Amino acid sequence: MSDMLPPTLSPIAESHAAPQAAHTGDVEVPTAVLDSNAVLDWLLFDDPSMQPLGQAIRTGHCRWIVTPALRNELEHVLARGLHSRPQADTGPLWETWQRLACPVEPPADAPPPPGLRCTDGDDQKFLAVALAHRARWLVSRDRALLKLRRRARERGLLILTPAQWSLEATAMPG
């Protein structure tokens, strides 16, 4: 399991790891939060449903925002082991994380907005980051998060599966 642990970044390296700005010229780049399973689907399992979003992140058409808590959650998931790939090489995953993930400040420690408490406490952190940083999307297949999509939409956040994200992105103007 030790090969599943990520390389450690110094706080200085983490603070300068964001490859893209929030704006490109006069166009604001939309932001997304990806839950741990979406990250794994994209960067470890090469799931086709995550490839359009991955391409948008790679080309700077979408900013993937993360906090230390989100990284810790992914580390925890990997440390528990992956039944489908017990000997998975996570080196490329962490290299891409360092290159493409845009670190942001953790949200203030406050109760969630009314109606937006996730029944899975481990997933609340993804929702909190997305809301605090006004992300356009929270990408997940997690039922507990997807159940909150109507109330999240009222606050400007779309909680979508990877396939729904692809449909949403192709329907966007420009």
C-alpha positions, 0 to 999 in steps of 0.5 A: 500500500505504500506505493499508493501514498502521494508524494508530499508537497511542501506548502510553498509548492502547493501554494504555487501549484495552480496552473491556470488563473480564474480568468483567461483574458475577459472570459471567466474560467468555470470551476469544478470540484471533483469528488474522490471517485471522479478523480479516480475514474479520470486519473486512475481508471481512465473512465471514458465518461470523465475524459471530456471533463479531464480534457477541459481541465487540461486545456484550461477551459475548466479549473479543478479546485482542491483543498488539503481536505480533498487531497486527504480524502483521496489519500484515505481512499487510496490507503484503504485500497482499490479492490479492482486494482490492488497494485495500481500505480498512483504516481501518474495520478499524483503527477497530474494532481500537482500539475492541474489541481488548483489549490484554494483556501479551505472554506470557513468552518461553519454549518452547511446552508439550510437543506444542504447537509449531506447524509454522508459526512465524508462527502460534505467537504466536497459540497462545502468547497464547491459552495464556498468558492462558487464552483459551477459544478460538483462532479460525483456519482455519489447518491448522497451528493446527487440527492442535493442537486435541486437545493444546490442549483438554487445556490448556483451549483450544479451537482452532476455525474460525469456523463451529465457534465459532458451534456451540460458542457456541450450545451453551454454557449461559446 
